[in-house]
């Protein structure tokens, strides 16, 4: 089956997905039997383009990298629902910026697609944290699926590993480093950069959210905690109910003081179904050098899953970056192609 992909949001992540698809087209077809066409791209700044037979990704990427607009490409007009229907898309990759209050515009994009029987893959944490049950139900009613691997650990296959690779295990606790941006900044402050310099370097690498306060104030990992609470524990924990402290109060001096005491400062996030009840948290902590998490630097994430059958299982991988997050979208599109 030739998959017809629509893309909503052609910023860093959406563009990275297009680059990967273009570069890997032959390999995906030859090695996995995965063929595709990108039939619709919608972006608030660049415009809307469509071709039910498949857009020329070479020309699309050239337009993005040189002219930053789609004026010379086949235009799409109408409402999002009309453009999606006329494109004959079979899957929507939703990569618009996160909005924690309304989930828009991603919420509308996802509901529209699912209600039309179009499956959705997304890296947009807003709609998933606000309305996961509603979106899953809507998809089920119309024969469509929803996957959101990239919402927690970027391109590292974290959600699928637990859901599909740890069948029969009861998850008791999930905790670790879940924000690559702040981990990168804390690493750089440990190397002597100021807070502002570390933030600017993180931004230059494409690690930060469109609004950097989402990272540094702990909102991004709090959303991930909210998602984990739902999918692993069945608990509805709104983002505002997550115990949250970011790194805005952390200075290079505090990082150096911790190092002198044999520790590293890390922003830890997790969910814990312990003897004192369910706990969802994001907070800076001094982690001893002897702890495995102390060795996790730069934009890398590391999460330990505590289970009944396997004990502790730790996953380490990239937790930020345009290419890495674009890879998560590809992983989910391919999983849908295989019927998962």
C-alpha positions, 0 to 999 in steps of 0.5 A: 500500500502506498501511504499518503502523508499529510503534514500539519506544521512545517517548522523544525520537526516537520521539515526534518520529517520531510528531509528524512523521507526524501533521503531514505525513500529508496531504503524504506521501499527496498528494505521495508516495503514502505512506499509513500507520497506526501500529498498535503503540507499546511503551515501557518507561515509558509502556506498550504500546498497539495497534490494527491499524486504526491508533492515533489519533496526536492522542490518543497525542501528547496523552497523551505531552505532557500525561499522559506515559502510555498508560493511557487508550488501547487497551492491548496485552498479551503478549510483544513477538512476540505484540504485533507479530504481532497488530498486523499491522505491516509495519515496525518503527521501533526507537528504544530507548536504545543499549546497547553491551554487549548491544544490548538491548532493541533487539537482541531487538526487531529479531531478533523483527521480522526473523524474522517478516518485518517490516522494521526501521528504526532509530536504535539504534547498539548492535545495528547495531555488534554484529550487523549481518551477523547482522541482515541475514542474518536479514532476508534469510531471512524477506523483511525489510529493515533500514535504519539511516540515523539511526545515523551522521548523524541525519537527514542522508542520509549512508549512503544517499548513499554507498551509492546515490549514489556507486555505482562509487566506492571509499571511501578515507577517511571522517572529520569531526565525527560527534557533534553534542553535543560539537561543540555543547559545544565551540562553547559553551565557545568562547563562554565557558560552562563545561564543565558549563554547556555540557553542561546546555545540550546536554541541554536541547536534547535533543542528548545520549544518555540517558547523556551519557557516551556523547557526552563520552567519545567512545563515540557517535562510536566506535560510528559509526566501527565502523558505518562501518568495516563498511559502507564497508570491510567491516572488523569493528572492535569499538567497544573497538578504536577509538582513542578519546579524548573531550572530558572533558579539554577545558576552556574554557581549552584552547579559548581557547588554541587560538583564540589560536593560530588553531585550533578544538578539534573532536572528529574521528572517522573510518576511514582505509585508508591506507598504514600500514593501517586506522585507526579513531579518535575524538580531539580535535584543533586544527583551523586556521581555514583548514580547512572543519571549523573553521567547523562549529559547534553541533550540526552534523556534517560528514564528508568522504568521500575517493573514487577517482572523485570525490575529496573530497566533504563532507556537512554537516548536523544530527547531533543532535536529536530531530526530526532523528533522527525524520526519519531514521526517516521517510526509511528507512520511505519508502525501504522503501515504495519497495522499497529 
